[in-house]
Amino acid sequence: MPNDIFSGLEDLGFEDIENVNLYKKEETEKKTDELQSPKSDEEKQKSLLYDSQVTCPVCESSFKARTVKSSAYRILKKDSDSFIHFNLINPYFYDVWVCPSCGYSSMKSDFNKIRSYHIEVIKQKITTKWRGRTYPDVYDIDIAIERYKLSLLNYTAMDAKASKKAMNCLKLAWMYRIKEDRENELAFLNLALDGFSNAFYDEDFPIYEMNKFTIMYLIGELNRRVEKHDVALTWFSRVITSPSAPQKLKDKTRDQRDLVEESIRIKNSKDTYVEENLSSSNKALKEKKGFFSKFFK
């Protein structure tokens, strides 16, 4: 490109206009380089986080808690036990707040709901053993599991309500679902099931913003997932036959009841097939033994 494209304008006062970048090529090349070198997943996630200033109700120290921006949520799908699959960043990873000074930990919705007599319990059972650690700016699934387990340990030390321990266990089950660790997922689903079953009879509603009928459905669904089919059907029937239960929830419950009934049919078919084949094998073996007995006799 010629350097004097504006020649002839000198008499109008524009003498020093050589080497003008008409189309800003350098800037275009820079943008192209940025497109060719996209941000890493960690950098993308970091841009979706910010620090909330939190004061610990146990030791009164102030610390920063990593928090996901509300505009960053991207929901992909929702499982039948309310587990939400997210894209870009997972808010579940940041649902537990941990005080780096004293070790007090809980899900953030419960963090400031600690009673005065529980504070002394935390100081005795948690703080005396706590070894602080520094977490990275972006949490992964293993860090999330560690923090949920810290929270569960605190709930256990305080002898917190069954619903708190149950919700904590349910979220741990979800974390293991992400890891495709079926054994640990089932273990924590069973623990969550025990807790919600106790909470249903002993605690006031709502429980974590869930009313009576939603908890009934959840108990049925957790029983279905751990293959306690008969118990699951009982809870599902209670929802379906409740006059006050919302119609939308009843429809959802019927879908899950149908899944249970189908699982029972498949299991019965397999059991029948095995029994029939076992019976045939035993009959053939007896006939074979009878033949050889007669032969040698």
Order of alpha helices (4+ residues) and beta strands (2+ residues): alpha-alpha-beta-beta-beta-beta-beta-beta-alpha-alpha-alpha-alpha-alpha-alpha-alpha
